[in-house]
Amino acid sequence: MEVILTSDVEKLGLKGEVVDVKRGYARNYLLPRRLAEVATPGRVAELKRVDEERARHEARSADHAAEIAATLQKTVLRFEVKAGPTGALFGSVTPTDITEELWRTRKIRVDRRKIDLDVIKRIGRYSIPIHVFEGVTAEVKTLVVPEGGELPPEEELEALEAAERAEEQAAADAHDEAVRATEEALEEDELADAEPEPALEPAEAETD
């Protein structure tokens, strides 16, 4: 069945795309989690109209692209997100989020596939390259801020990231040690099972 994605879904598509999926996958996973909606003719037509409207704001020439790039260079996007004590996000900021915020705040349309970004997974200050037109690139300053707070100084951000990496490394080392201990125990059990039974003393030869 065809559905309209309401969020980016890894290995399936980006928000706003119409994709064809198995009915069970849609009914049991995408729709209950509000990752998609049924692609009715009315909704598809509405999305097409909105896309055509936004497309009129895309760069149509090198001069137009230069104007857009100049605006982007002066733009600062801000996302307030839920984050943990080390600055890791409970979620992520994606290229789709960037394009939607640019449209909301600046009425600038950019192709999300031309945003040089995978995802942002930590609070911080970012400069995100956007390919506006052939030979024209702009960098958009982006602040990813903890919900209800402000960004700490850069030194503190670096310390938080280092602390998280140390925790991840400690967890990985503990996991590796547990795996090694398990493997050694299994090897010892195998060796014990493989030890030969003690040889029986040969029976004394009977005498006449």
N, C-alpha and C positions, 0 to 999 in steps of 0.2 A: 504494500500500500504506500501511497505517497504522503509524506508529512513535511511540514515546514519547521525547520530547526529554530528554536527560540533561544538557544545557546550554542556556542561552539562545542562540537562533540568530536573528540579525537578519533582519527581514522574514518570519520563519517562525513563531516562537513562543517561549514561555518554558519553562524547565526544568519537567518534569513534565506538560506538556501532550501530549495525543494529537493528532497531525496526520496528514493524508492527503497523501502526496507520491508523485511518480512513482517507480517501482521502480528505475530507473537512478540517480536522484538519491540514493536511500537506499543502494543497493548500492555505488555508486562514491564517494560523498562522506560522507554522514552516518554510516553504520555503520563504515567503516574509521577515521574520525577520532573514533569514540566520542562523537559528538554526539547519538546516538539509539540506541535498541534496538527490536527488533521488538515490536509491541504485541500480545503474546499475551493471551488471555482471562485467564489467571492473573495476569499483571502489571498489567493494567488493573484487575482486581478489587482487587488489593493496594493500588494507588495510590488507588483510590476509598475504601478502608477508612481509609488513613492520612489522607486529606484530610478525611474525616468526623470523625476523631478530633481533628484540629487545629482544625476548624471550631468545636468545642465550646469552644475557648479564645478565640474572637473576641468582641469587645464586643457585648453583646446589648441594652444600654440605655445611657442617658446616664451613670447612676451607675457602671455597670460600666466604661464607657469612661474615666471620670475616674480610676478606680482603676488601669486599665492605663496611662493617660497618666502618672500619678504614678510608676509603676515605670519607664516608658521614660525619663522625665526624669532618673532616677538611674542609668541604664544607660550604661556605656561599652563599646562594641564595639571589638575589636582584630583587625586583619587583618595578618598577616605575609606580604609579597609580594616577588616578585623585581622589582628595580628597577635602572635604569641610573644612571650617575654624576650625572646631572642631576635624578634623582628621578622620571623617567618610568617607569611600570610596564610590565613585559613581560606585558601583559594588562590586566585592569580589575577593579574591584569593582562589582558590579551590584546592582540592587534585590533580585534573587533571593538573592544572597549575604547581604544584610542580613536578609531574612526568615528564612533558614535559621539564621543565627547567633542571631537573637532566639529562635527556637524551641529551639535547642540549649542556650542559656545561661539563658533565662528562661521557656521554655515559653509564650511569648506568640505568638499567631497574628495576623499582620497581612496584609492584601491587598497584594501587591507593587505593584499598580497604584496604590495610595494612598501610595506612597513618593515624595516629591518629589525625584527623582534620576534622571538619565540613567545615567551611569556615572562612576566615579572613575578617573582615569588617572594620578594623581600621588600620591606619598606626602604625608602631611600630616594635619592635624587638621580634622575636619569636624563640622558640626552639621546633621543630616539631618531635615527635617520629615516627620512621618508623620501622615496623617489617620486617626485611630483610629475616629471616629464623627462623625456630623453635628454640626459645631460644636466638635469636640474634636480638637485637634492637639497632638502632643508632638514635641520635638526630641531626637534620640538622638545623643550624642557618639560619634564614630567615629574611631579612630586607624588610619591606613594606614601601616604601619611596614616599612622595608626588612628583608628576610629576614636574620635573625641579627644585627640591629642595633637602634638606637633612633632616634627622631625627633630631628633637630637643632633648634635654636631657630628660632622663626618667621622671624627676620631672615635666617637662612641658607637656609631654605626659599624665601623670596621671591627671594633672590639666585640660587639654583639655577634657579628658574622663569624669571627674567629672562635668565639665560645661555642657557637652552634656546630662549626666544623669539628671542634675538639670533642664535643659530645657524640657526634655521628661517628668519629673515628674510634672513640672508646667503645661504643656499642658494636661497631664492626669487629674490633679486636676481640671483644668478649664473645661474639658469635663465632669467630674463627677458632678461638680457644676451646669453646664448647664442642665444636665440630671435631677438632683434633682429639679431644679427650674421648669422645664417642668412638672415633675411628680406632684409637689405640685400645680401648676396651674390647671392641669387636675383634681386633687382631689377636689380643690375648686369649679371648674365648676360642677363636679358631685354632690357635696353637695348642691350647689345652685339649681340644677335641681331637687334634691330629696326633697327639703323643701316643706311641705304640704301647700296647699292653705289655706288662713284664713277661718275659719268656718263661715258660714252665721248665722246671728241671727235667732232663730226660730220665725216663724210668730206668732203674738199675736192671742190667741184663740178668735174666734168670740163669742160675747155675744148675748144672745137671746134678 
